[in-house]
Amino acid sequence: MDRTGKRLFSEGMIHHTMIVAFDNPIPASELDQYLREFGQLVAESGLVESFAARHHIRVPGDDHAPVAIASAVLQLRLADVDALNATFAMPGAVDLIRRWQSSHPYKAVWVNHEPLA
């Protein structure tokens, strides 16, 4: 929505794609655990139609990343903007974020968009 409340895209399905970048490299097994916990949280919420996550594939060009080097990409598919807005208040989300941030600080950026294809 813009500042006046007008929707900027067609009604219907929306994707929430997140890039997670841990401040320091973490073992693949721990990254897998983070992704499993996040996936379980969104699945149990009943708000998300589907969830997918993958590790970032590191290449030499990553050394020139202007912001951060990604650790993983996560994507949620939701029915509409109302479902997306509700995910920001999912029970357990704040606890999961705080717990992981305390042991493995990370940054996340995201984009909300219509399906790409």
Biotite code that builds the C-alpha atoms (Angstrom):
import biotite.structure as struc

atoms = struc.array([
    struc.Atom([0.000, 0.000, 0.000], chain_id="A", res_id=1, res_name="MET", atom_name="CA", element="C"),
    struc.Atom([1.085, 3.527, -0.549], chain_id="A", res_id=2, res_name="ASP", atom_name="CA", element="C"),
    struc.Atom([0.819, 6.202, 2.138], chain_id="A", res_id=3, res_name="ARG", atom_name="CA", element="C"),
    struc.Atom([-2.820, 6.859, 1.262], chain_id="A", res_id=4, res_name="THR", atom_name="CA", element="C"),
    struc.Atom([-3.774, 3.206, 1.737], chain_id="A", res_id=5, res_name="GLY", atom_name="CA", element="C"),
    struc.Atom([-4.130, 2.468, -1.982], chain_id="A", res_id=6, res_name="LYS", atom_name="CA", element="C"),
    struc.Atom([-2.997, -1.037, -2.932], chain_id="A", res_id=7, res_name="ARG", atom_name="CA", element="C"),
    struc.Atom([-0.039, -0.945, -5.308], chain_id="A", res_id=8, res_name="LEU", atom_name="CA", element="C"),
    struc.Atom([-0.555, -4.418, -6.772], chain_id="A", res_id=9, res_name="PHE", atom_name="CA", element="C"),
    struc.Atom([-3.378, -6.675, -7.828], chain_id="A", res_id=10, res_name="SER", atom_name="CA", element="C"),
    struc.Atom([-5.287, -8.525, -5.154], chain_id="A", res_id=11, res_name="GLU", atom_name="CA", element="C"),
    struc.Atom([-4.265, -12.076, -4.430], chain_id="A", res_id=12, res_name="GLY", atom_name="CA", element="C"),
    struc.Atom([-1.183, -14.122, -3.770], chain_id="A", res_id=13, res_name="MET", atom_name="CA", element="C"),
    struc.Atom([1.911, -12.402, -2.429], chain_id="A", res_id=14, res_name="ILE", atom_name="CA", element="C"),
    struc.Atom([5.419, -13.669, -1.718], chain_id="A", res_id=15, res_name="HIS", atom_name="CA", element="C"),
    struc.Atom([7.640, -12.556, 1.147], chain_id="A", res_id=16, res_name="HIS", atom_name="CA", element="C"),
    struc.Atom([11.257, -13.272, 0.211], chain_id="A", res_id=17, res_name="THR", atom_name="CA", element="C"),
    struc.Atom([13.920, -12.830, 2.892], chain_id="A", res_id=18, res_name="MET", atom_name="CA", element="C"),
    struc.Atom([17.684, -12.749, 2.664], chain_id="A", res_id=19, res_name="ILE", atom_name="CA", element="C"),
    struc.Atom([19.332, -13.693, 5.971], chain_id="A", res_id=20, res_name="VAL", atom_name="CA", element="C"),
    struc.Atom([22.996, -12.802, 6.521], chain_id="A", res_id=21, res_name="ALA", atom_name="CA", element="C"),
    struc.Atom([24.665, -14.032, 9.695], chain_id="A", res_id=22, res_name="PHE", atom_name="CA", element="C"),
    struc.Atom([27.392, -11.648, 10.896], chain_id="A", res_id=23, res_name="ASP", atom_name="CA", element="C"),
    struc.Atom([29.864, -14.545, 11.060], chain_id="A", res_id=24, res_name="ASN", atom_name="CA", element="C"),
    struc.Atom([29.790, -17.861, 9.230], chain_id="A", res_id=25, res_name="PRO", atom_name="CA", element="C"),
    struc.Atom([27.920, -20.587, 11.083], chain_id="A", res_id=26, res_name="ILE", atom_name="CA", element="C"),
    struc.Atom([28.131, -24.354, 10.524], chain_id="A", res_id=27, res_name="PRO", atom_name="CA", element="C"),
    struc.Atom([25.760, -25.706, 7.868], chain_id="A", res_id=28, res_name="ALA", atom_name="CA", element="C"),
    struc.Atom([24.093, -27.878, 10.505], chain_id="A", res_id=29, res_name="SER", atom_name="CA", element="C"),
    struc.Atom([23.208, -24.804, 12.575], chain_id="A", res_id=30, res_name="GLU", atom_name="CA", element="C"),
    struc.Atom([21.937, -22.928, 9.537], chain_id="A", res_id=31, res_name="LEU", atom_name="CA", element="C"),
    struc.Atom([19.793, -25.968, 8.721], chain_id="A", res_id=32, res_name="ASP", atom_name="CA", element="C"),
    struc.Atom([18.437, -25.890, 12.280], chain_id="A", res_id=33, res_name="GLN", atom_name="CA", element="C"),
    struc.Atom([17.545, -22.174, 11.952], chain_id="A", res_id=34, res_name="TYR", atom_name="CA", element="C"),
    struc.Atom([15.749, -22.838, 8.659], chain_id="A", res_id=35, res_name="LEU", atom_name="CA", element="C"),
    struc.Atom([13.868, -25.830, 10.134], chain_id="A", res_id=36, res_name="ARG", atom_name="CA", element="C"),
    struc.Atom([12.752, -23.810, 13.162], chain_id="A", res_id=37, res_name="GLU", atom_name="CA", element="C"),
    struc.Atom([11.653, -20.897, 10.995], chain_id="A", res_id=38, res_name="PHE", atom_name="CA", element="C"),
    struc.Atom([9.786, -23.258, 8.663], chain_id="A", res_id=39, res_name="GLY", atom_name="CA", element="C"),
    struc.Atom([8.047, -24.974, 11.570], chain_id="A", res_id=40, res_name="GLN", atom_name="CA", element="C"),
    struc.Atom([7.024, -21.608, 13.027], chain_id="A", res_id=41, res_name="LEU", atom_name="CA", element="C"),
    struc.Atom([5.408, -20.404, 9.802], chain_id="A", res_id=42, res_name="VAL", atom_name="CA", element="C"),
    struc.Atom([3.788, -23.789, 9.100], chain_id="A", res_id=43, res_name="ALA", atom_name="CA", element="C"),
    struc.Atom([2.192, -23.873, 12.553], chain_id="A", res_id=44, res_name="GLU", atom_name="CA", element="C"),
    struc.Atom([0.870, -20.322, 12.122], chain_id="A", res_id=45, res_name="SER", atom_name="CA", element="C"),
    struc.Atom([-1.630, -21.432, 9.488], chain_id="A", res_id=46, res_name="GLY", atom_name="CA", element="C"),
    struc.Atom([-0.973, -18.175, 7.617], chain_id="A", res_id=47, res_name="LEU", atom_name="CA", element="C"),
    struc.Atom([1.479, -19.426, 5.021], chain_id="A", res_id=48, res_name="VAL", atom_name="CA", element="C"),
    struc.Atom([0.517, -21.438, 1.944], chain_id="A", res_id=49, res_name="GLU", atom_name="CA", element="C"),
    struc.Atom([4.072, -22.594, 1.350], chain_id="A", res_id=50, res_name="SER", atom_name="CA", element="C"),
    struc.Atom([7.588, -22.088, 2.634], chain_id="A", res_id=51, res_name="PHE", atom_name="CA", element="C"),
    struc.Atom([10.930, -22.749, 0.973], chain_id="A", res_id=52, res_name="ALA", atom_name="CA", element="C"),
    struc.Atom([14.480, -22.021, 2.085], chain_id="A", res_id=53, res_name="ALA", atom_name="CA", element="C"),
    struc.Atom([17.915, -22.648, 0.660], chain_id="A", res_id=54, res_name="ARG", atom_name="CA", element="C"),
    struc.Atom([21.507, -21.968, 1.610], chain_id="A", res_id=55, res_name="HIS", atom_name="CA", element="C"),
    struc.Atom([23.277, -19.212, -0.296], chain_id="A", res_id=56, res_name="HIS", atom_name="CA", element="C"),
    struc.Atom([25.726, -20.605, -2.859], chain_id="A", res_id=57, res_name="ILE", atom_name="CA", element="C"),
    struc.Atom([29.000, -18.777, -2.234], chain_id="A", res_id=58, res_name="ARG", atom_name="CA", element="C"),
    struc.Atom([31.034, -17.547, -5.223], chain_id="A", res_id=59, res_name="VAL", atom_name="CA", element="C"),
    struc.Atom([34.177, -15.357, -5.368], chain_id="A", res_id=60, res_name="PRO", atom_name="CA", element="C"),
    struc.Atom([32.134, -12.322, -6.427], chain_id="A", res_id=61, res_name="GLY", atom_name="CA", element="C"),
    struc.Atom([30.452, -12.366, -3.003], chain_id="A", res_id=62, res_name="ASP", atom_name="CA", element="C"),
    struc.Atom([33.590, -10.727, -1.619], chain_id="A", res_id=63, res_name="ASP", atom_name="CA", element="C"),
    struc.Atom([32.421, -7.546, -3.357], chain_id="A", res_id=64, res_name="HIS", atom_name="CA", element="C"),
    struc.Atom([28.887, -7.570, -1.962], chain_id="A", res_id=65, res_name="ALA", atom_name="CA", element="C"),
    struc.Atom([28.008, -3.970, -1.087], chain_id="A", res_id=66, res_name="PRO", atom_name="CA", element="C"),
    struc.Atom([25.850, -4.743, 1.955], chain_id="A", res_id=67, res_name="VAL", atom_name="CA", element="C"),
    struc.Atom([26.343, -8.275, 3.301], chain_id="A", res_id=68, res_name="ALA", atom_name="CA", element="C"),
    struc.Atom([26.974, -11.800, 2.136], chain_id="A", res_id=69, res_name="ILE", atom_name="CA", element="C"),
    struc.Atom([23.794, -13.828, 2.343], chain_id="A", res_id=70, res_name="ALA", atom_name="CA", element="C"),
    struc.Atom([23.627, -17.011, 4.390], chain_id="A", res_id=71, res_name="SER", atom_name="CA", element="C"),
    struc.Atom([20.238, -18.174, 3.126], chain_id="A", res_id=72, res_name="ALA", atom_name="CA", element="C"),
    struc.Atom([17.141, -17.181, 1.216], chain_id="A", res_id=73, res_name="VAL", atom_name="CA", element="C"),
    struc.Atom([13.653, -17.913, 2.573], chain_id="A", res_id=74, res_name="LEU", atom_name="CA", element="C"),
    struc.Atom([10.362, -17.487, 0.771], chain_id="A", res_id=75, res_name="GLN", atom_name="CA", element="C"),
    struc.Atom([6.822, -17.518, 2.111], chain_id="A", res_id=76, res_name="LEU", atom_name="CA", element="C"),
    struc.Atom([3.812, -17.705, -0.199], chain_id="A", res_id=77, res_name="ARG", atom_name="CA", element="C"),
    struc.Atom([0.708, -16.155, 1.293], chain_id="A", res_id=78, res_name="LEU", atom_name="CA", element="C"),
    struc.Atom([-2.895, -15.764, 0.147], chain_id="A", res_id=79, res_name="ALA", atom_name="CA", element="C"),
    struc.Atom([-2.908, -11.970, 0.390], chain_id="A", res_id=80, res_name="ASP", atom_name="CA", element="C"),
    struc.Atom([-1.532, -8.871, 2.092], chain_id="A", res_id=81, res_name="VAL", atom_name="CA", element="C"),
    struc.Atom([-3.660, -9.434, 5.177], chain_id="A", res_id=82, res_name="ASP", atom_name="CA", element="C"),
    struc.Atom([-2.007, -12.840, 5.720], chain_id="A", res_id=83, res_name="ALA", atom_name="CA", element="C"),
    struc.Atom([1.410, -11.244, 5.189], chain_id="A", res_id=84, res_name="LEU", atom_name="CA", element="C"),
    struc.Atom([0.668, -8.529, 7.742], chain_id="A", res_id=85, res_name="ASN", atom_name="CA", element="C"),
    struc.Atom([-0.420, -11.189, 10.238], chain_id="A", res_id=86, res_name="ALA", atom_name="CA", element="C"),
    struc.Atom([2.932, -13.012, 9.920], chain_id="A", res_id=87, res_name="THR", atom_name="CA", element="C"),
    struc.Atom([4.656, -10.086, 11.604], chain_id="A", res_id=88, res_name="PHE", atom_name="CA", element="C"),
    struc.Atom([2.733, -10.924, 14.787], chain_id="A", res_id=89, res_name="ALA", atom_name="CA", element="C"),
    struc.Atom([3.048, -14.740, 14.669], chain_id="A", res_id=90, res_name="MET", atom_name="CA", element="C"),
    struc.Atom([3.241, -16.283, 18.132], chain_id="A", res_id=91, res_name="PRO", atom_name="CA", element="C"),
    struc.Atom([6.813, -17.403, 18.762], chain_id="A", res_id=92, res_name="GLY", atom_name="CA", element="C"),
    struc.Atom([8.424, -15.204, 16.098], chain_id="A", res_id=93, res_name="ALA", atom_name="CA", element="C"),
    struc.Atom([9.979, -12.716, 18.516], chain_id="A", res_id=94, res_name="VAL", atom_name="CA", element="C"),
    struc.Atom([11.298, -15.550, 20.698], chain_id="A", res_id=95, res_name="ASP", atom_name="CA", element="C"),
    struc.Atom([12.873, -17.337, 17.722], chain_id="A", res_id=96, res_name="LEU", atom_name="CA", element="C"),
    struc.Atom([14.528, -14.137, 16.504], chain_id="A", res_id=97, res_name="ILE", atom_name="CA", element="C"),
    struc.Atom([15.853, -13.190, 19.944], chain_id="A", res_id=98, res_name="ARG", atom_name="CA", element="C"),
    struc.Atom([17.178, -16.688, 20.636], chain_id="A", res_id=99, res_name="ARG", atom_name="CA", element="C"),
    struc.Atom([19.058, -16.904, 17.345], chain_id="A", res_id=100, res_name="TRP", atom_name="CA", element="C"),
    struc.Atom([20.261, -13.306, 17.522], chain_id="A", res_id=101, res_name="GLN", atom_name="CA", element="C"),
    struc.Atom([21.726, -13.956, 20.976], chain_id="A", res_id=102, res_name="SER", atom_name="CA", element="C"),
    struc.Atom([23.934, -16.800, 19.765], chain_id="A", res_id=103, res_name="SER", atom_name="CA", element="C"),
    struc.Atom([24.399, -15.928, 16.074], chain_id="A", res_id=104, res_name="HIS", atom_name="CA", element="C"),
    struc.Atom([23.685, -12.275, 15.260], chain_id="A", res_id=105, res_name="PRO", atom_name="CA", element="C"),
    struc.Atom([22.282, -11.749, 11.786], chain_id="A", res_id=106, res_name="TYR", atom_name="CA", element="C"),
    struc.Atom([20.618, -9.220, 9.559], chain_id="A", res_id=107, res_name="LYS", atom_name="CA", element="C"),
    struc.Atom([17.595, -9.782, 7.371], chain_id="A", res_id=108, res_name="ALA", atom_name="CA", element="C"),
    struc.Atom([16.224, -7.863, 4.434], chain_id="A", res_id=109, res_name="VAL", atom_name="CA", element="C"),
    struc.Atom([13.082, -8.745, 2.562], chain_id="A", res_id=110, res_name="TRP", atom_name="CA", element="C"),
    struc.Atom([10.930, -7.907, -0.378], chain_id="A", res_id=111, res_name="VAL", atom_name="CA", element="C"),
    struc.Atom([7.176, -8.391, -0.657], chain_id="A", res_id=112, res_name="ASN", atom_name="CA", element="C"),
    struc.Atom([6.121, -9.099, -4.225], chain_id="A", res_id=113, res_name="HIS", atom_name="CA", element="C"),
    struc.Atom([3.713, -10.777, -6.565], chain_id="A", res_id=114, res_name="GLU", atom_name="CA", element="C"),
    struc.Atom([4.844, -14.163, -7.896], chain_id="A", res_id=115, res_name="PRO", atom_name="CA", element="C"),
    struc.Atom([7.762, -13.703, -10.282], chain_id="A", res_id=116, res_name="LEU", atom_name="CA", element="C"),
    struc.Atom([6.527, -16.238, -12.808], chain_id="A", res_id=117, res_name="ALA", atom_name="CA", element="C"),
])
